[in-house]
Amino acid sequence: MIKLLWWLLEIFDDNWGYSTSIQKRYKVGDKVLISSLQDSPCGFKVGQEVTIDEIGRHDYLIENSEYELAVVYQHQLCDIGKKR
């Protein structure tokens, strides 16, 4: 049910990951892509699949398939299937 509600909400407001009251957060272990919305380089290629290792209040510790780590903000990530 919650996935259906998020899907409906994203149709009307895809907030692009910016801090809003409807911001969807990722969980540890989620697989996501590096977004093209980069305000500071994170060292990974746009569209590269990464895994969330740790979450903070506004940022994430991510890891790629070569076990390289980086810290990124919410707007620097997007769901798999949503390439921005």
Backbone as a printed PyTorch tensor [residue, N CA C, xyz], in Angstrom:
tensor([[[  0.8220,  -1.1920,   0.0000],
         [  0.0000,   0.0000,   0.0000],
         [  0.8670,   1.2570,   0.0000]],

        [[  1.9450,   1.2450,   0.8130],
         [  2.7920,   2.4350,   0.8880],
         [  3.4880,   2.6970,  -0.4450]],

        [[  3.8550,   1.6260,  -1.1790],
         [  4.4840,   1.8010,  -2.4980],
         [  3.5120,   2.4430,  -3.4700]],

        [[  2.2530,   2.0550,  -3.4030],
         [  1.2310,   2.6500,  -4.2580],
         [  1.0740,   4.1360,  -3.9510]],

        [[  1.0530,   4.4830,  -2.6810],
         [  0.9240,   5.9010,  -2.3030],
         [  2.1190,   6.7160,  -2.7790]],

        [[  3.3350,   6.1840,  -2.6250],
         [  4.5280,   6.8930,  -3.1150],
         [  4.4730,   7.0490,  -4.6250]],

        [[  4.0490,   6.0050,  -5.3320],
         [  3.9650,   6.0670,  -6.7840],
         [  2.9960,   7.1580,  -7.2130]],

        [[  1.8320,   7.2160,  -6.5750],
         [  0.8490,   8.2520,  -6.8930],
         [  1.3860,   9.6460,  -6.5640]],

        [[  2.0510,   9.7750,  -5.4330],
         [  2.5960,  11.0680,  -5.0290],
         [  3.6710,  11.5430,  -5.9950]],

        [[  4.5170,  10.6370,  -6.4730],
         [  5.5970,  11.0170,  -7.3930],
         [  5.0620,  11.4460,  -8.7540]],

        [[  3.8770,  11.0090,  -9.1160],
         [  3.2730,  11.4560, -10.3710],
         [  3.0100,  12.9590, -10.3140]],

        [[  2.5480,  13.4360,  -9.1620],
         [  2.1920,  14.8410,  -9.0170],
         [  3.3400,  15.7130,  -8.5350]],

        [[  4.2660,  15.1650,  -7.7600],
         [  5.3800,  15.9590,  -7.2320],
         [  6.6040,  15.0750,  -7.1020]],

        [[  7.4920,  15.1530,  -8.0760],
         [  8.7090,  14.3420,  -8.0840],
         [  9.8460,  15.1070,  -7.4130]],

        [[  9.6650,  15.7900,  -6.4010],
         [ 10.5210,  16.7470,  -5.6840],
         [ 12.0210,  16.6830,  -5.9450]],

        [[ 12.4780,  15.8390,  -6.8470],
         [ 13.8710,  15.7660,  -7.2870],
         [ 14.8380,  15.5540,  -6.1480]],

        [[ 14.3780,  15.0740,  -4.9990],
         [ 15.2710,  14.7640,  -3.8950],
         [ 15.5540,  15.9180,  -2.9670]],

        [[ 15.0000,  17.0920,  -3.2340],
         [ 15.2490,  18.2120,  -2.3440],
         [ 14.4580,  18.0590,  -1.0590]],

        [[ 14.9000,  18.7010,  -0.0020],
         [ 14.2590,  18.5700,   1.3060],
         [ 12.8670,  19.2010,   1.2810]],

        [[ 11.8850,  18.3660,   1.3590],
         [ 10.5020,  18.8130,   1.4690],
         [  9.8220,  17.8950,   2.4730]],

        [[  8.6270,  18.2230,   2.7870],
         [  7.8960,  17.3960,   3.7550],
         [  7.5510,  16.0260,   3.1920]],

        [[  7.6380,  15.8380,   1.8770],
         [  7.2800,  14.5490,   1.2740],
         [  8.4980,  13.7880,   0.7890]],

        [[  9.6740,  14.1730,   1.2280],
         [ 10.8970,  13.5530,   0.7400],
         [ 10.9660,  12.0690,   1.1040]],

        [[ 11.1700,  11.2360,   0.1030],
         [ 11.3120,   9.8010,   0.3120],
         [ 12.7770,   9.5130,   0.6200]],

        [[ 13.0500,   8.7690,   1.6640],
         [ 14.4170,   8.4490,   2.0600],
         [ 14.7450,   7.0290,   1.6660]],

        [[ 16.0220,   6.7930,   1.3790],
         [ 16.4930,   5.4500,   1.0930],
         [ 16.9000,   4.7710,   2.3880]],

        [[ 16.9520,   3.4320,   2.3610],
         [ 17.3360,   2.6530,   3.5360],
         [ 18.6720,   1.9710,   3.2660]],

        [[ 19.3320,   1.5380,   4.3230],
         [ 20.5910,   0.7980,   4.1910],
         [ 20.3320,  -0.4610,   3.3610]],

        [[ 21.1730,  -0.6890,   2.3720],
         [ 21.0340,  -1.8460,   1.5050],
         [ 20.3180,  -1.5640,   0.1920]],

        [[ 19.6610,  -0.3920,   0.0790],
         [ 18.9790,  -0.0500,  -1.1650],
         [ 19.9900,   0.1470,  -2.2870]],

        [[ 19.6310,  -0.2970,  -3.4790],
         [ 20.4400,  -0.0790,  -4.6740],
         [ 19.8570,   1.1280,  -5.3990]],

        [[ 20.7080,   2.1110,  -5.7030],
         [ 20.2830,   3.3420,  -6.3680],
         [ 21.2920,   3.7090,  -7.4440]],

        [[ 20.9640,   4.7340,  -8.2210],
         [ 21.8500,   5.2260,  -9.2590],
         [ 22.3660,   6.6100,  -8.9000]],

        [[ 23.5430,   6.9510,  -9.4050],
         [ 24.0690,   8.2990,  -9.2550],
         [ 23.3130,   9.1900, -10.2350]],

        [[ 22.7430,  10.2680,  -9.7390],
         [ 21.9590,  11.1930, -10.5360],
         [ 22.8650,  12.1630, -11.2880]],

        [[ 22.3140,  12.7880, -12.3140],
         [ 23.0580,  13.8180, -13.0440],
         [ 23.0480,  15.1520, -12.3030]],

        [[ 22.2960,  15.2530, -11.2290],
         [ 22.2220,  16.4850, -10.4340],
         [ 23.3770,  16.5250,  -9.4450]],

        [[ 24.5320,  16.9560,  -9.8950],
         [ 25.7400,  16.9560,  -9.0600],
         [ 26.1680,  18.3920,  -8.7760]],

        [[ 26.1560,  18.7970,  -7.5120],
         [ 26.6750,  20.1180,  -7.1560],
         [ 28.1430,  20.0230,  -6.7310]],

        [[ 28.5760,  18.8450,  -6.3670],
         [ 29.9870,  18.5940,  -6.0610],
         [ 30.3020,  17.1750,  -6.5130]],

        [[ 31.4400,  16.9640,  -7.1390],
         [ 31.7470,  15.6220,  -7.6570],
         [ 31.9110,  14.5990,  -6.5380]],

        [[ 31.3180,  13.4280,  -6.7210],
         [ 31.4170,  12.3800,  -5.7070],
         [ 32.4250,  11.3070,  -6.1110]],

        [[ 32.9420,  11.3770,  -7.3390],
         [ 33.9210,  10.3970,  -7.7840],
         [ 33.3300,   9.2220,  -8.5320]],

        [[ 32.0050,   9.1370,  -8.6160],
         [ 31.3520,   8.0660,  -9.3460],
         [ 30.7210,   8.6270, -10.6150]],

        [[ 30.5330,   7.7720, -11.6170],
         [ 29.9380,   8.1890, -12.8830],
         [ 28.4310,   8.3260, -12.7430]],

        [[ 27.8650,   9.2640, -13.4920],
         [ 26.4130,   9.4320, -13.5320],
         [ 25.8040,   8.1540, -14.0900]],

        [[ 24.7780,   7.6530, -13.4370],
         [ 24.1100,   6.4290, -13.8550],
         [ 24.6950,   5.1580, -13.2680]],

        [[ 25.7910,   5.2880, -12.5110],
         [ 26.4180,   4.1030, -11.9060],
         [ 25.5670,   3.6000, -10.7490]],

        [[ 25.4100,   2.2790, -10.6560],
         [ 24.6430,   1.6840,  -9.5710],
         [ 25.5080,   1.5950,  -8.3230]],

        [[ 24.9520,   2.0410,  -7.1940],
         [ 25.6460,   1.9990,  -5.9130],
         [ 24.7000,   1.4540,  -4.8490]],

        [[ 25.2630,   1.0900,  -3.7050],
         [ 24.4910,   0.5640,  -2.5760],
         [ 24.6110,   1.5220,  -1.4070]],

        [[ 23.5000,   1.7610,  -0.7080],
         [ 23.5060,   2.6030,   0.4840],
         [ 24.1000,   1.7920,   1.6280]],

        [[ 25.1950,   2.2850,   2.2280],
         [ 25.8350,   1.5940,   3.3480],
         [ 25.4300,   2.1850,   4.6930]],

        [[ 25.2090,   3.4930,   4.7230],
         [ 24.8870,   4.1620,   5.9850],
         [ 24.1040,   5.4250,   5.6610]],

        [[ 23.1630,   5.7680,   6.5410],
         [ 22.3720,   6.9730,   6.3040],
         [ 22.6230,   7.9870,   7.3970]],

        [[ 22.5470,   9.2450,   7.0130],
         [ 22.6590,  10.3500,   7.9530],
         [ 21.4030,  11.1950,   7.8440]],

        [[ 21.4340,  12.3680,   8.4220],
         [ 20.2520,  13.2200,   8.3710],
         [ 20.0130,  13.7550,   6.9620]],

        [[ 21.0700,  14.2190,   6.3010],
         [ 20.9240,  14.7810,   4.9620],
         [ 21.7920,  14.0870,   3.9250]],

        [[ 22.5690,  13.0920,   4.3290],
         [ 23.4780,  12.4790,   3.3760],
         [ 23.5350,  10.9590,   3.5450]],

        [[ 24.2370,  10.3290,   2.6020],
         [ 24.3510,   8.8750,   2.5740],
         [ 25.8000,   8.4810,   2.3420]],

        [[ 26.2130,   7.3890,   2.9440],
         [ 27.4870,   6.7560,   2.6100],
         [ 27.1460,   5.6720,   1.6110]],

        [[ 27.7480,   5.7630,   0.4120],
         [ 27.4450,   4.8070,  -0.6450],
         [ 28.6970,   4.0250,  -1.0210]],

        [[ 28.4720,   2.8790,  -1.6500],
         [ 29.5720,   2.0070,  -2.0530],
         [ 29.2610,   1.4560,  -3.4440]],

        [[ 30.2800,   1.4360,  -4.3140],
         [ 30.0780,   0.8660,  -5.6390],
         [ 30.5480,  -0.5840,  -5.6600]],

        [[ 30.5410,  -1.1980,  -6.8270],
         [ 30.8980,  -2.6190,  -6.9370],
         [ 32.3770,  -2.8850,  -6.6950]],

        [[ 33.2180,  -1.8350,  -6.7800],
         [ 34.6460,  -1.9840,  -6.4970],
         [ 34.9710,  -1.6540,  -5.0320]],

        [[ 33.9540,  -1.5440,  -4.2040],
         [ 34.0800,  -1.2700,  -2.7660],
         [ 34.6650,   0.1150,  -2.4700]],

        [[ 34.5070,   1.0620,  -3.3910],
         [ 34.9080,   2.4460,  -3.1590],
         [ 33.7500,   3.1430,  -2.4520]],

        [[ 34.0790,   4.0120,  -1.5150],
         [ 33.0670,   4.7050,  -0.7210],
         [ 33.0250,   6.1890,  -1.0630]],

        [[ 31.8500,   6.7920,  -0.8760],
         [ 31.6850,   8.2330,  -1.0430],
         [ 30.4880,   8.6660,  -0.2130]],

        [[ 30.4600,   9.9420,   0.1240],
         [ 29.3190,  10.5290,   0.8280],
         [ 28.6160,  11.4570,  -0.1490]],

        [[ 27.3070,  11.2800,  -0.2950],
         [ 26.5270,  12.0890,  -1.2250],
         [ 25.2490,  12.5710,  -0.5400]],

        [[ 24.6470,  13.6030,  -1.1440],
         [ 23.3620,  14.1140,  -0.6620],
         [ 22.2120,  13.4190,  -1.3850]],

        [[ 21.0150,  13.5700,  -0.8550],
         [ 19.8160,  12.9400,  -1.4070],
         [ 19.6420,  13.2520,  -2.8860]],

        [[ 19.8140,  14.5030,  -3.2970],
         [ 19.5610,  14.8780,  -4.6900],
         [ 20.6120,  14.3220,  -5.6540]],

        [[ 21.6940,  13.7410,  -5.1420],
         [ 22.7080,  13.1430,  -6.0000],
         [ 22.4050,  11.6780,  -6.3060]],

        [[ 21.2740,  11.1790,  -5.8090],
         [ 20.8610,   9.7860,  -6.0260],
         [ 19.4880,   9.7470,  -6.6590]],

        [[ 19.2130,   8.6870,  -7.3960],
         [ 17.8660,   8.4860,  -7.9180],
         [ 17.5740,   6.9850,  -7.9590]],

        [[ 16.2980,   6.6530,  -7.9890],
         [ 15.8680,   5.2650,  -8.0320],
         [ 16.3220,   4.6070,  -9.3240]],

        [[ 16.5610,   3.3190,  -9.2570],
         [ 16.8580,   2.5570, -10.4710],
         [ 15.5870,   2.5940, -11.3380]],

        [[ 15.7570,   2.9180, -12.5820],
         [ 14.5970,   3.0690, -13.4690],
         [ 14.2540,   4.5150, -13.6980]],

        [[ 14.8000,   5.4310, -12.8860],
         [ 14.5880,   6.8690, -13.0480],
         [ 15.9360,   7.5190, -13.2870]],

        [[ 16.3510,   7.5810, -14.5150],
         [ 17.6570,   8.2060, -14.8100],
         [ 17.4390,   9.6950, -15.0400]],

        [[ 18.0960,  10.5140, -14.2220],
         [ 18.0460,  11.9670, -14.3820],
         [ 19.4050,  12.4570, -14.7280]]])
